[in-house]
Amino acid sequence: MIMPRPTLLVAEPEPEQALSVRKLVLETGKFNVLTAHSNREALDIFQLFPNIDAAVLVEDRDIDCNDVSNHIKSTTNKVPIIFLHAAIGGHCASADHHLSSHEPELLLELIRSLLGDPRRLAEDELFKRAS
């Protein structure tokens, strides 16, 4: 049986480029990424896909971390909430983890520590098939 890759809900400001660097880093790390660019989109996506493995909420005027986080936590307490802030002192009271939004490698490291490394899942699956 192939294990599905963990799915992340990422709520972040709309990027100036076609794709955000954060999304590319997470997808390169073999995570599935559902992207929202506003509070409403984040809540709608969670309504459609409630089985996410983690939520990454990026500080922005269009994204209220506490609102999205509290909504997710009212449904399940198994989804870790990671708040990314650009400025020192950025805070989201209902988030489980706080990181700088300028360090994507630390985000990837944290998510792997929480959910496991999907690259290892793929390698283990290939090893099992070869055996």
WOBEL-V434805 format. One record per residue. N is the residue number from 0. RES is the residue in one letter. OMEGA is omega as a letter, one per 30 degrees, with the letter a starting at -180 (999 if undefined). Layout:
{{N & RES & OMEGA} {N & RES & OMEGA}}
This chain:
{{0 & M & l} {1 & I & l} {2 & M & l} {3 & P & l} {4 & R & l} {5 & P & a} {6 & T & a} {7 & L & l} {8 & L & l} {9 & V & l} {10 & A & a} {11 & E & l} {12 & P & l} {13 & E & a} {14 & P & l} {15 & E & l} {16 & Q & a} {17 & A & l} {18 & L & l} {19 & S & l} {20 & V & a} {21 & R & l} {22 & K & l} {23 & L & l} {24 & V & a} {25 & L & l} {26 & E & l} {27 & T & l} {28 & G & l} {29 & K & l} {30 & F & l} {31 & N & a} {32 & V & l} {33 & L & a} {34 & T & l} {35 & A & a} {36 & H & l} {37 & S & l} {38 & N & a} {39 & R & l} {40 & E & l} {41 & A & l} {42 & L & l} {43 & D & l} {44 & I & l} {45 & F & l} {46 & Q & a} {47 & L & a} {48 & F & a} {49 & P & a} {50 & N & l} {51 & I & a} {52 & D & l} {53 & A & l} {54 & A & l} {55 & V & a} {56 & L & a} {57 & V & a} {58 & E & l} {59 & D & l} {60 & R & l} {61 & D & a} {62 & I & l} {63 & D & a} {64 & C & a} {65 & N & l} {66 & D & a} {67 & V & a} {68 & S & l} {69 & N & l} {70 & H & l} {71 & I & a} {72 & K & l} {73 & S & l} {74 & T & a} {75 & T & l} {76 & N & a} {77 & K & a} {78 & V & l} {79 & P & l} {80 & I & l} {81 & I & a} {82 & F & l} {83 & L & a} {84 & H & a} {85 & A & a} {86 & A & l} {87 & I & l} {88 & G & l} {89 & G & a} {90 & H & l} {91 & C & a} {92 & A & a} {93 & S & l} {94 & A & l} {95 & D & a} {96 & H & l} {97 & H & l} {98 & L & l} {99 & S & l} {100 & S & a} {101 & H & a} {102 & E & a} {103 & P & l} {104 & E & l} {105 & L & l} {106 & L & l} {107 & L & l} {108 & E & l} {109 & L & a} {110 & I & l} {111 & R & l} {112 & S & a} {113 & L & a} {114 & L & a} {115 & G & a} {116 & D & a} {117 & P & l} {118 & R & l} {119 & R & l} {120 & L & a} {121 & A & l} {122 & E & l} {123 & D & l} {124 & E & l} {125 & L & l} {126 & F & l} {127 & K & a} {128 & R & a} {129 & A & a} {130 & S & 999}}
